[in-house]
């Protein structure tokens, strides 16, 4: 089943985010390589493709996992979560209707 991992950053998270970004992307890339990733990306803090120093307010990952517990476990091990980038992470089932 698909699960949405909706993460909200702590204020001014950019200095915490950047050093752990490679490790975060490596895990997301592994989901993609396994054919489990539907979509992933951050929420810019301003209305811009490149928010620069404004940074990001969170992230969204939609991916296939065997269970809600597996999805939650994966989210709990995210380098951003462990580094304190996120103040809140919500994991819930997702049903894709379109496309």
SEKOL-235496 format. One record per atom (N, C-alpha, C): residue number from 1; residue in three letters; x, y, z; atom name. Coordinates in steps of 0.001 Angstrom, whole numbers, padded with zeros to 6 digits. Layout:
! residues N
+-----+---------+---------+---------+---------+-------+
: num : residuo :    east :   north :      up : atomo :
+-----+---------+---------+---------+---------+-------+
: NUM :     ala :       X :       Y :       Z :    CA :
...
+-----+---------+---------+---------+---------+-------+
//
This chain:
! residues 99
+-----+---------+---------+---------+---------+-------+
: num : residuo :    east :   north :      up : atomo :
+-----+---------+---------+---------+---------+-------+
:   1 :     unk :  000840 : -001178 :  000000 :     N :
:   1 :     unk :  000000 :  000000 :  000000 :    CA :
:   1 :     unk :  000886 :  001241 :  000000 :     C :
:   2 :     unk :  000305 :  002351 : -000460 :     N :
:   2 :     unk :  001026 :  003620 : -000431 :    CA :
:   2 :     unk :  000822 :  004316 :  000901 :     C :
:   3 :     unk :  001879 :  005053 :  001308 :     N :
:   3 :     unk :  001833 :  005830 :  002546 :    CA :
:   3 :     unk :  002428 :  007204 :  002273 :     C :
:   4 :     unk :  001802 :  008228 :  002877 :     N :
:   4 :     unk :  002310 :  009594 :  002806 :    CA :
:   4 :     unk :  003090 :  009878 :  004085 :     C :
:   5 :     unk :  004298 :  010361 :  003907 :     N :
:   5 :     unk :  005132 :  010792 :  005034 :    CA :
:   5 :     unk :  005218 :  012317 :  004913 :     C :
:   6 :     unk :  004508 :  012992 :  005811 :     N :
:   6 :     unk :  004376 :  014440 :  005765 :    CA :
:   6 :     unk :  005178 :  015020 :  006935 :     C :
:   7 :     unk :  006231 :  015727 :  006613 :     N :
:   7 :     unk :  007144 :  016226 :  007638 :    CA :
:   7 :     unk :  007106 :  017746 :  007689 :     C :
:   8 :     unk :  007143 :  018278 :  008903 :     N :
:   8 :     unk :  007185 :  019720 :  009112 :    CA :
:   8 :     unk :  008505 :  020078 :  009794 :     C :
:   9 :     unk :  009205 :  021024 :  009213 :     N :
:   9 :     unk :  010506 :  021436 :  009745 :    CA :
:   9 :     unk :  010374 :  022319 :  010982 :     C :
:  10 :     unk :  011415 :  022325 :  011780 :     N :
:  10 :     unk :  011547 :  023318 :  012832 :    CA :
:  10 :     unk :  011802 :  024661 :  012143 :     C :
:  11 :     unk :  011552 :  025784 :  012811 :     N :
:  11 :     unk :  011856 :  027079 :  012193 :    CA :
:  11 :     unk :  013347 :  027184 :  011848 :     C :
:  12 :     unk :  013625 :  027842 :  010742 :     N :
:  12 :     unk :  015015 :  028083 :  010306 :    CA :
:  12 :     unk :  015833 :  026792 :  010250 :     C :
:  13 :     unk :  015299 :  025795 :  009570 :     N :
:  13 :     unk :  015927 :  024468 :  009544 :    CA :
:  13 :     unk :  017090 :  024336 :  008569 :     C :
:  14 :     unk :  017273 :  025281 :  007658 :     N :
:  14 :     unk :  018267 :  025129 :  006599 :    CA :
:  14 :     unk :  019671 :  024770 :  007100 :     C :
:  15 :     unk :  020190 :  025418 :  008153 :     N :
:  15 :     unk :  021530 :  025048 :  008621 :    CA :
:  15 :     unk :  021617 :  023618 :  009168 :     C :
:  16 :     unk :  020498 :  023068 :  009613 :     N :
:  16 :     unk :  020486 :  021685 :  010095 :    CA :
:  16 :     unk :  020294 :  020727 :  008914 :     C :
:  17 :     unk :  019471 :  021129 :  007968 :     N :
:  17 :     unk :  019135 :  020308 :  006806 :    CA :
:  17 :     unk :  020351 :  019998 :  005926 :     C :
:  18 :     unk :  021071 :  021029 :  005579 :     N :
:  18 :     unk :  022102 :  020891 :  004546 :    CA :
:  18 :     unk :  023171 :  019841 :  004857 :     C :
:  19 :     unk :  023705 :  019759 :  006059 :     N :
:  19 :     unk :  024755 :  018759 :  006304 :    CA :
:  19 :     unk :  024269 :  017306 :  006190 :     C :
:  20 :     unk :  022975 :  017060 :  006449 :     N :
:  20 :     unk :  022481 :  015678 :  006405 :    CA :
:  20 :     unk :  021723 :  015370 :  005111 :     C :
:  21 :     unk :  021611 :  016356 :  004223 :     N :
:  21 :     unk :  020879 :  016159 :  002971 :    CA :
:  21 :     unk :  021389 :  014971 :  002153 :     C :
:  22 :     unk :  022702 :  014791 :  001974 :     N :
:  22 :     unk :  023157 :  013636 :  001188 :    CA :
:  22 :     unk :  022668 :  012295 :  001754 :     C :
:  23 :     unk :  022694 :  012133 :  003063 :     N :
:  23 :     unk :  022235 :  010879 :  003676 :    CA :
:  23 :     unk :  020722 :  010716 :  003494 :     C :
:  24 :     unk :  019988 :  011801 :  003614 :     N :
:  24 :     unk :  018540 :  011763 :  003394 :    CA :
:  24 :     unk :  018232 :  011346 :  001951 :     C :
:  25 :     unk :  018885 :  011994 :  000998 :     N :
:  25 :     unk :  018652 :  011689 : -000411 :    CA :
:  25 :     unk :  019054 :  010263 : -000764 :     C :
:  26 :     unk :  020078 :  009753 : -000136 :     N :
:  26 :     unk :  020508 :  008372 : -000381 :    CA :
:  26 :     unk :  019392 :  007389 : -000021 :     C :
:  27 :     unk :  018718 :  007622 :  001097 :     N :
:  27 :     unk :  017614 :  006737 :  001507 :    CA :
:  27 :     unk :  016425 :  006859 :  000560 :     C :
:  28 :     unk :  016121 :  008080 :  000142 :     N :
:  28 :     unk :  015008 :  008284 : -000788 :    CA :
:  28 :     unk :  015346 :  007655 : -002137 :     C :
:  29 :     unk :  016575 :  007800 : -002571 :     N :
:  29 :     unk :  017020 :  007189 : -003827 :    CA :
:  29 :     unk :  016907 :  005666 : -003761 :     C :
:  30 :     unk :  017162 :  005083 : -002607 :     N :
:  30 :     unk :  017014 :  003632 : -002455 :    CA :
:  30 :     unk :  015558 :  003219 : -002664 :     C :
:  31 :     unk :  014621 :  003995 : -002151 :     N :
:  31 :     unk :  013203 :  003715 : -002405 :    CA :
:  31 :     unk :  012909 :  003755 : -003902 :     C :
:  32 :     unk :  013472 :  004754 : -004580 :     N :
:  32 :     unk :  013258 :  004879 : -006023 :    CA :
:  32 :     unk :  013834 :  003685 : -006764 :     C :
:  33 :     unk :  015045 :  003290 : -006403 :     N :
:  33 :     unk :  015706 :  002160 : -007062 :    CA :
:  33 :     unk :  014925 :  000860 : -006871 :     C :
:  34 :     unk :  014223 :  000753 : -005755 :     N :
:  34 :     unk :  013411 : -000430 : -005473 :    CA :
:  34 :     unk :  012033 : -000353 : -006136 :     C :
:  35 :     unk :  011739 :  000758 : -006816 :     N :
:  35 :     unk :  010455 :  000928 : -007474 :    CA :
:  35 :     unk :  009316 :  001245 : -006522 :     C :
:  36 :     unk :  009638 :  001743 : -005332 :     N :
:  36 :     unk :  008630 :  002010 : -004294 :    CA :
:  36 :     unk :  008268 :  003480 : -004158 :     C :
:  37 :     unk :  009054 :  004365 : -004737 :     N :
:  37 :     unk :  008845 :  005803 : -004573 :    CA :
:  37 :     unk :  007871 :  006335 : -005619 :     C :
:  38 :     unk :  006860 :  007057 : -005176 :     N :
:  38 :     unk :  005914 :  007709 : -006079 :    CA :
:  38 :     unk :  006328 :  009158 : -006302 :     C :
:  39 :     unk :  006597 :  009875 : -005215 :     N :
:  39 :     unk :  007000 :  011281 : -005308 :    CA :
:  39 :     unk :  007701 :  011670 : -004001 :     C :
:  40 :     unk :  008618 :  012612 : -004108 :     N :
:  40 :     unk :  009309 :  013105 : -002915 :    CA :
:  40 :     unk :  009832 :  014506 : -003179 :     C :
:  41 :     unk :  009803 :  015328 : -002150 :     N :
:  41 :     unk :  010375 :  016654 : -002279 :    CA :
:  41 :     unk :  010037 :  017535 : -001097 :     C :
:  42 :     unk :  010739 :  018676 : -001007 :     N :
:  42 :     unk :  010518 :  019605 :  000093 :    CA :
:  42 :     unk :  009466 :  020658 : -000239 :     C :
:  43 :     unk :  008987 :  021327 :  000791 :     N :
:  43 :     unk :  008074 :  022454 :  000660 :    CA :
:  43 :     unk :  008894 :  023734 :  000854 :     C :
:  44 :     unk :  009133 :  024511 : -000221 :     N :
:  44 :     unk :  009878 :  025762 : -000060 :    CA :
:  44 :     unk :  009146 :  026723 :  000884 :     C :
:  45 :     unk :  009906 :  027467 :  001648 :     N :
:  45 :     unk :  009337 :  028418 :  002610 :    CA :
:  45 :     unk :  008728 :  029637 :  001924 :     C :
:  46 :     unk :  009115 :  029877 :  000673 :     N :
:  46 :     unk :  008546 :  030977 : -000104 :    CA :
:  46 :     unk :  008104 :  030431 : -001451 :     C :
:  47 :     unk :  007342 :  031212 : -002181 :     N :
:  47 :     unk :  006809 :  030794 : -003471 :    CA :
:  47 :     unk :  007895 :  030891 : -004534 :     C :
:  48 :     unk :  008813 :  029912 : -004504 :     N :
:  48 :     unk :  009944 :  029923 : -005420 :    CA :
:  48 :     unk :  010506 :  028515 : -005553 :     C :
:  49 :     unk :  010926 :  028163 : -006770 :     N :
:  49 :     unk :  011596 :  026877 : -006990 :    CA :
:  49 :     unk :  012891 :  026790 : -006173 :     C :
:  50 :     unk :  013580 :  027916 : -006057 :     N :
:  50 :     unk :  014828 :  027984 : -005287 :    CA :
:  50 :     unk :  014650 :  029015 : -004177 :     C :
:  51 :     unk :  014266 :  028578 : -002983 :     N :
:  51 :     unk :  013994 :  029533 : -001908 :    CA :
:  51 :     unk :  015234 :  030139 : -001271 :     C :
:  52 :     unk :  016417 :  029696 : -001669 :     N :
:  52 :     unk :  017652 :  030248 : -001118 :    CA :
:  52 :     unk :  017686 :  030158 :  000393 :     C :
:  53 :     unk :  018066 :  031244 :  001027 :     N :
:  53 :     unk :  018210 :  031273 :  002483 :    CA :
:  53 :     unk :  016883 :  031136 :  003227 :     C :
:  54 :     unk :  015754 :  031317 :  002528 :     N :
:  54 :     unk :  014445 :  031141 :  003177 :    CA :
:  54 :     unk :  014242 :  029678 :  003566 :     C :
:  55 :     unk :  014866 :  028779 :  002819 :     N :
:  55 :     unk :  014829 :  027364 :  003166 :    CA :
:  55 :     unk :  013494 :  026693 :  002895 :     C :
:  56 :     unk :  013164 :  025737 :  003754 :     N :
:  56 :     unk :  012017 :  024878 :  003553 :    CA :
:  56 :     unk :  011203 :  024752 :  004837 :     C :
:  57 :     unk :  009945 :  024395 :  004675 :     N :
:  57 :     unk :  009063 :  024233 :  005834 :    CA :
:  57 :     unk :  008718 :  022778 :  006107 :     C :
:  58 :     unk :  009177 :  021883 :  005252 :     N :
:  58 :     unk :  008880 :  020468 :  005447 :    CA :
:  58 :     unk :  009117 :  019682 :  004181 :     C :
:  59 :     unk :  008642 :  018429 :  004188 :     N :
:  59 :     unk :  008846 :  017525 :  003064 :    CA :
:  59 :     unk :  007646 :  016611 :  002911 :     C :
:  60 :     unk :  007512 :  016059 :  001707 :     N :
:  60 :     unk :  006491 :  015062 :  001435 :    CA :
:  60 :     unk :  007126 :  013899 :  000698 :     C :
:  61 :     unk :  006867 :  012702 :  001173 :     N :
:  61 :     unk :  007270 :  011484 :  000481 :    CA :
:  61 :     unk :  006037 :  010604 :  000395 :     C :
:  62 :     unk :  005751 :  010111 : -000792 :     N :
:  62 :     unk :  004717 :  009100 : -000963 :    CA :
:  62 :     unk :  005413 :  007885 : -001554 :     C :
:  63 :     unk :  005306 :  006772 : -000841 :     N :
:  63 :     unk :  006012 :  005561 : -001247 :    CA :
:  63 :     unk :  005236 :  004319 : -000813 :     C :
:  64 :     unk :  005610 :  003209 : -001410 :     N :
:  64 :     unk :  004980 :  001930 : -001103 :    CA :
:  64 :     unk :  005743 :  001231 :  000034 :     C :
:  65 :     unk :  004986 :  000792 :  001031 :     N :
:  65 :     unk :  005519 :  000018 :  002152 :    CA :
:  65 :     unk :  004577 : -001149 :  002403 :     C :
:  66 :     unk :  005042 : -002155 :  003113 :     N :
:  66 :     unk :  004211 : -003324 :  003417 :    CA :
:  66 :     unk :  003131 : -003024 :  004446 :     C :
:  67 :     unk :  003378 : -002027 :  005308 :     N :
:  67 :     unk :  002415 : -001717 :  006366 :    CA :
:  67 :     unk :  002665 : -000308 :  006886 :     C :
:  68 :     unk :  001696 :  000183 :  007640 :     N :
:  68 :     unk :  001859 :  001480 :  008285 :    CA :
:  68 :     unk :  003048 :  001454 :  009235 :     C :
:  69 :     unk :  003231 :  000351 :  009927 :     N :
:  69 :     unk :  004362 :  000229 :  010854 :    CA :
:  69 :     unk :  005695 :  000301 :  010114 :     C :
:  70 :     unk :  005776 : -000324 :  008934 :     N :
:  70 :     unk :  007008 : -000252 :  008137 :    CA :
:  70 :     unk :  007275 :  001177 :  007669 :     C :
:  71 :     unk :  006221 :  001857 :  007227 :     N :
:  71 :     unk :  006375 :  003243 :  006777 :    CA :
:  71 :     unk :  006824 :  004135 :  007936 :     C :
:  72 :     unk :  006214 :  003946 :  009103 :     N :
:  72 :     unk :  006580 :  004742 :  010278 :    CA :
:  72 :     unk :  008020 :  004451 :  010689 :     C :
:  73 :     unk :  008407 :  003198 :  010652 :     N :
:  73 :     unk :  009782 :  002832 :  010987 :    CA :
:  73 :     unk :  010785 :  003468 :  010039 :     C :
:  74 :     unk :  010447 :  003481 :  008740 :     N :
:  74 :     unk :  011331 :  004106 :  007761 :    CA :
:  74 :     unk :  011452 :  005598 :  008062 :     C :
:  75 :     unk :  010324 :  006239 :  008336 :     N :
:  75 :     unk :  010327 :  007677 :  008635 :    CA :
:  75 :     unk :  011130 :  007983 :  009898 :     C :
:  76 :     unk :  011016 :  007129 :  010897 :     N :
:  76 :     unk :  011730 :  007346 :  012161 :    CA :
:  76 :     unk :  013243 :  007314 :  011984 :     C :
:  77 :     unk :  013714 :  006606 :  010956 :     N :
:  77 :     unk :  015155 :  006471 :  010722 :    CA :
:  77 :     unk :  015707 :  007512 :  009752 :     C :
:  78 :     unk :  014864 :  008416 :  009291 :     N :
:  78 :     unk :  015322 :  009427 :  008337 :    CA :
:  78 :     unk :  016397 :  010306 :  008971 :     C :
:  79 :     unk :  017482 :  010566 :  008256 :     N :
:  79 :     unk :  018528 :  011432 :  008797 :    CA :
:  79 :     unk :  018031 :  012821 :  009205 :     C :
:  80 :     unk :  017059 :  013371 :  008485 :     N :
:  80 :     unk :  016491 :  014650 :  008883 :    CA :
:  80 :     unk :  015795 :  014543 :  010237 :     C :
:  81 :     unk :  015091 :  013466 :  010446 :     N :
:  81 :     unk :  014409 :  013244 :  011726 :    CA :
:  81 :     unk :  015435 :  013128 :  012856 :     C :
:  82 :     unk :  016456 :  012342 :  012628 :     N :
:  82 :     unk :  017476 :  012121 :  013658 :    CA :
:  82 :     unk :  018289 :  013381 :  013962 :     C :
:  83 :     unk :  018458 :  014254 :  012951 :     N :
:  83 :     unk :  019249 :  015477 :  013138 :    CA :
:  83 :     unk :  018438 :  016617 :  013752 :     C :
:  84 :     unk :  017114 :  016447 :  013865 :     N :
:  84 :     unk :  016296 :  017495 :  014442 :    CA :
:  84 :     unk :  015754 :  018496 :  013437 :     C :
:  85 :     unk :  015784 :  018159 :  012145 :     N :
:  85 :     unk :  015220 :  019034 :  011123 :    CA :
:  85 :     unk :  013704 :  019114 :  011267 :     C :
:  86 :     unk :  013095 :  017986 :  011584 :     N :
:  86 :     unk :  011636 :  017914 :  011655 :    CA :
:  86 :     unk :  011131 :  018124 :  013073 :     C :
:  87 :     unk :  010068 :  018915 :  013190 :     N :
:  87 :     unk :  009396 :  019067 :  014480 :    CA :
:  87 :     unk :  008197 :  018132 :  014575 :     C :
:  88 :     unk :  007697 :  017695 :  013402 :     N :
:  88 :     unk :  006557 :  016775 :  013400 :    CA :
:  88 :     unk :  006595 :  015953 :  012113 :     C :
:  89 :     unk :  006305 :  014661 :  012241 :     N :
:  89 :     unk :  006206 :  013771 :  011087 :    CA :
:  89 :     unk :  004907 :  012983 :  011226 :     C :
:  90 :     unk :  004096 :  013054 :  010192 :     N :
:  90 :     unk :  002845 :  012311 :  010147 :    CA :
:  90 :     unk :  002954 :  011267 :  009050 :     C :
:  91 :     unk :  002641 :  010029 :  009384 :     N :
:  91 :     unk :  002655 :  008944 :  008409 :    CA :
:  91 :     unk :  001255 :  008370 :  008356 :     C :
:  92 :     unk :  000689 :  008331 :  007136 :     N :
:  92 :     unk : -000664 :  007788 :  007026 :    CA :
:  92 :     unk : -000867 :  007132 :  005663 :     C :
:  93 :     unk : -001810 :  006202 :  005603 :     N :
:  93 :     unk : -002102 :  005549 :  004326 :    CA :
:  93 :     unk : -002536 :  006572 :  003287 :     C :
:  94 :     unk : -002215 :  006258 :  002030 :     N :
:  94 :     unk : -002546 :  007142 :  000919 :    CA :
:  94 :     unk : -003118 :  006295 : -000213 :     C :
:  95 :     unk : -004253 :  006724 : -000731 :     N :
:  95 :     unk : -004849 :  006038 : -001874 :    CA :
:  95 :     unk : -004751 :  006929 : -003095 :     C :
:  96 :     unk : -003947 :  006524 : -004056 :     N :
:  96 :     unk : -003785 :  007297 : -005282 :    CA :
:  96 :     unk : -004993 :  007070 : -006177 :     C :
:  97 :     unk : -005636 :  008156 : -006589 :     N :
:  97 :     unk : -006767 :  008090 : -007496 :    CA :
:  97 :     unk : -006358 :  008558 : -008890 :     C :
:  98 :     unk : -005617 :  009645 : -008961 :     N :
:  98 :     unk : -005124 :  010175 : -010229 :    CA :
:  98 :     unk : -003661 :  010518 : -010105 :     C :
:  99 :     unk : -002879 :  010554 : -011100 :     N :
:  99 :     unk : -003168 :  009981 : -012399 :    CA :
:  99 :     unk : -003120 :  008470 : -012328 :     C :
+-----+---------+---------+---------+---------+-------+
//
